[in-house]
Amino acid sequence: MKCDAVSKPVAKRWYLVDLVLFGGFAAAYAGFWGVNSLTSYLDGSSNGGHWLLGLLVFGGLGILLVVWFCALLVRMLTGWLVHIRSWRRLVLLCLLTLIGLAAWVGAPFTDLWPPGYVAFTHGFRRHVQTNSDLGEIRGWLITLDPNLCTGRYIDLYTGNDFKPHWPDTVAWPAAVTRFDPHYVQLMNAGTDQRKIRLTWGGALGHWGVEIGPEDMTIPPTQPRRKMRHPNGDVYYERGEYRLPIAPGAYVWHRIE
């Protein structure tokens, strides 16, 4: 009798385990994306130097969340069958729970949650603001021959020795070379005005900084656009996320 008296209240509260499991998963999942935003910001503030940290966090915590999610499904298929006698109530509860989980899991992949490049670009802006000498770069830009500012992409890592090869046709200042970009473009920005665009990245994405005269207009962010080819095929035009760092200078990240 004493055993029944003890076990009966526990049986009535069997759902407490589910509240802890599902509530904990919802909180952990939100924290997972929060941590990834933080690691993206740190990666940007080091100009891509902490990419491995972000990969480890995303992979490690992601695996734990997948295991947790599978445990929830097992709990629904086993524990609920024991405690919920009505099949109609069981099916309805399972459907509502699965819809709620799907909506929560899918939320970060919609516009409700900022994409990873947003946090990265904010961190990269801090990196540029801390390490750039805009005055020196602009003073050097004025001295450039406008005939050299064609906008051509200059790949600085064309060799196999993993060392930058700066073209000797231009006297590159230390204010530019110390950034160690992957690509550089020199462009005209109006009468007797020049601008420079530095680019980093590879297969996983590209980002960079553009510096011109102080009165240069900073274009707004250009979202990725759905386009239609004359032959009828649909394709997406790349966008570009932009953040100003000073008058006439901004950082950007490509939106694939």
C-alpha positions in Angstrom: 0.0 0.0 0.0 2.8 2.4 0.8 4.4 1.6 -2.5 1.2 2.5 -4.3 0.8 5.7 -2.3 4.3 6.8 -3.4 4.1 5.7 -7.1 0.6 7.1 -7.8 1.5 10.8 -7.6 4.5 10.2 -9.7 2.3 8.5 -12.4 0.0 11.5 -12.4 2.9 13.8 -13.1 4.6 11.7 -15.9 4.4 14.7 -18.2 6.9 16.7 -16.1 9.7 14.7 -17.7 8.5 15.8 -21.1 8.2 19.4 -20.0 11.8 19.4 -18.9 13.0 17.6 -22.1 11.1 19.7 -24.6 11.6 23.0 -22.7 15.3 22.2 -22.3 15.6 21.5 -26.0 13.9 24.7 -27.0 16.2 26.7 -24.8 19.3 24.8 -25.9 18.4 25.2 -29.5 18.0 29.0 -29.1 21.3 29.1 -27.2 23.0 27.1 -30.0 22.2 29.8 -32.6 23.2 32.5 -30.1 26.6 30.9 -29.5 27.0 30.6 -33.3 26.3 34.3 -33.7 28.9 35.0 -31.1 31.5 32.8 -32.7 30.7 34.4 -36.1 31.3 37.9 -34.6 34.6 36.7 -33.1 35.6 35.2 -36.5 34.8 38.5 -38.2 36.7 40.5 -35.6 39.8 38.4 -36.4 39.2 38.6 -40.2 38.4 34.9 -40.5 41.0 33.8 -38.0 38.6 31.9 -35.7 36.7 29.9 -38.4 37.8 26.6 -36.8 36.3 27.6 -33.5 33.0 28.3 -35.2 33.1 25.0 -37.0 33.9 23.0 -33.8 31.1 24.8 -31.9 28.6 24.3 -34.7 29.5 20.6 -35.2 29.8 19.7 -31.6 26.7 21.4 -30.3 24.8 20.4 -33.4 25.5 16.7 -32.9 24.2 17.0 -29.2 21.1 18.7 -30.4 20.4 16.0 -33.0 20.8 13.3 -30.3 18.5 15.3 -28.0 15.9 15.7 -30.7 16.0 11.9 -31.4 15.5 11.3 -27.7 12.4 13.4 -27.8 11.0 11.4 -30.7 11.7 8.2 -28.8 10.0 9.6 -25.7 6.9 10.4 -27.8 6.8 6.9 -29.3 7.3 5.0 -26.1 6.4 7.0 -23.0 3.3 8.6 -24.4 1.9 5.3 -25.6 1.9 4.1 -22.0 0.3 7.1 -20.4 -2.1 8.3 -23.0 -4.9 5.8 -23.5 -7.0 7.7 -26.1 -5.6 7.3 -29.6 -7.3 10.5 -30.8 -5.7 12.5 -28.0 -2.3 10.8 -28.6 -2.4 11.6 -32.4 -3.5 15.2 -31.8 -0.8 15.8 -29.1 1.9 14.2 -31.3 0.9 16.4 -34.3 0.9 19.6 -32.3 4.2 18.7 -30.7 5.8 17.9 -34.1 4.5 21.1 -35.7 5.8 23.1 -32.8 9.2 21.5 -33.0 9.4 21.9 -36.7 8.5 25.6 -36.4 11.1 26.2 -33.7 13.8 24.3 -35.5 13.1 26.0 -38.8 12.8 29.6 -37.4 16.6 30.3 -37.7 16.4 29.5 -41.4 13.9 32.2 -42.0 14.0 36.0 -41.8 13.1 35.8 -38.1 16.7 35.1 -37.2 19.6 37.1 -38.7 21.9 35.0 -40.9 25.5 34.3 -39.9 27.1 36.8 -42.2 25.4 39.7 -40.2 27.3 38.9 -37.0 30.5 38.2 -39.0 30.3 41.5 -40.8 29.8 43.4 -37.6 32.9 41.8 -36.2 34.8 42.5 -39.4 33.8 46.1 -39.2 35.4 46.3 -35.8 38.5 44.7 -37.2 38.8 47.3 -39.9 38.0 50.2 -37.7 40.7 49.1 -35.3 43.5 48.3 -37.8 42.9 50.7 -40.7 44.5 54.1 -41.4 41.9 55.7 -43.7 43.9 58.9 -44.0 47.0 57.2 -45.2 45.1 55.1 -47.7 43.2 58.0 -49.1 46.4 60.0 -49.4 47.9 57.2 -51.4 44.9 56.8 -53.6 45.2 60.4 -54.7 48.7 59.7 -56.1 47.5 56.8 -58.3 47.5 57.0 -62.1 43.9 56.8 -63.1 44.8 54.6 -66.0 45.7 51.9 -63.4 42.3 52.0 -61.8 40.4 49.8 -64.1 38.5 47.7 -61.6 40.3 44.6 -62.6 40.5 41.8 -60.0 44.1 41.3 -58.9 44.6 37.9 -57.5 47.4 38.2 -55.0 47.8 34.5 -54.4 48.2 33.2 -57.9 51.3 31.1 -57.1 51.6 27.9 -55.1 53.9 29.3 -52.3 51.0 30.8 -50.3 52.6 34.2 -50.3 51.0 37.4 -51.6 52.3 38.7 -54.9 51.7 42.5 -55.1 52.1 43.8 -58.7 55.2 46.1 -58.9 53.3 48.5 -61.2 52.0 50.1 -58.0 53.8 51.4 -55.0 51.6 49.7 -52.4 51.6 51.3 -48.9 51.9 49.4 -45.7 48.4 50.6 -44.7 47.1 48.4 -47.5 49.5 45.4 -47.6 49.3 44.7 -43.9 45.6 43.7 -44.4 46.9 40.8 -46.5 43.8 40.5 -48.7 43.2 37.8 -51.2 42.1 40.1 -54.0 42.4 43.8 -54.7 40.6 46.2 -57.1 41.6 49.8 -57.9 38.8 51.9 -59.4 38.0 55.5 -60.3 35.4 57.1 -58.1 34.8 60.3 -60.1 37.0 63.1 -61.4 40.5 62.9 -59.8 39.2 60.4 -57.2 40.1 56.8 -56.6 38.9 54.0 -54.5 40.1 50.5 -53.5 38.3 47.3 -52.7 39.9 44.5 -50.7 38.4 41.0 -50.8 38.9 37.9 -48.6 37.3 34.5 -48.7 36.8 31.4 -50.8 34.3 28.7 -51.5 32.4 29.4 -48.2 31.9 33.1 -48.9 33.5 36.4 -49.6 33.8 39.6 -47.7 35.8 42.8 -47.8 36.2 46.6 -47.4 35.8 49.4 -49.9 37.6 52.7 -49.2 37.2 55.9 -51.3 37.0 59.7 -50.8 35.0 60.9 -47.9 32.2 62.2 -50.1 31.8 58.8 -51.8 28.2 57.5 -51.5 27.9 54.3 -49.5 25.4 52.0 -51.3 22.7 50.4 -49.2 22.6 46.6 -48.7 21.6 44.8 -51.9 19.5 41.7 -51.1 19.8 38.5 -53.2 17.3 38.8 -56.1 15.3 36.3 -58.0 16.0 36.8 -61.7 14.7 35.3 -64.9 17.0 34.5 -67.8 15.7 35.5 -71.3 15.4 31.7 -72.0 13.0 31.4 -69.1 15.4 29.9 -66.6 15.2 31.2 -63.0 18.3 32.1 -61.1 19.4 34.2 -58.1 21.6 37.2 -58.4 24.1 37.6 -55.5 23.5 40.3 -53.0 25.8 42.2 -50.7 25.4 43.1 -47.1 27.0 46.5 -46.2 27.9 48.4 -43.1 29.5 51.8 -43.0 32.7 52.3 -41.0 33.3 56.0 -41.8 32.3 58.5 -44.5 33.2 57.1 -47.8 34.2 53.6 -46.5 32.3 50.5 -45.7 32.6 46.7 -45.2 30.6 44.2 -47.1 29.8 40.5 -47.2 28.4 38.7 -50.2 24.9 37.2 -49.9 25.0 33.9 -51.9 
